[in-house]
């Protein structure tokens, strides 16, 4: 824990805080995640759940698409690793 990164920031009513594992961020670029979050019309449970499930499903589908260059794969290629 002593070596963990730490930060703080102010939030306001209406802000969306997304927490996820690398399974999301390795497979979906920020702009795709933001496209889904923009569809969130209300903050009620069902709407948030539907959006979260949609994001997770897209990340899962992209993870298994052999023709998709994920953010993780792009970063690996940029650093000299062959991931294809």
Secondary structure as UniProt FT lines:
FT   TURN            2..3
FT   TURN            13..14
FT   HELIX           22..25
FT   TURN            26..27
FT   HELIX           30..38
FT   HELIX           45..63
FT   TURN            66..67
FT   HELIX           71..78
FT   TURN            79..80
//
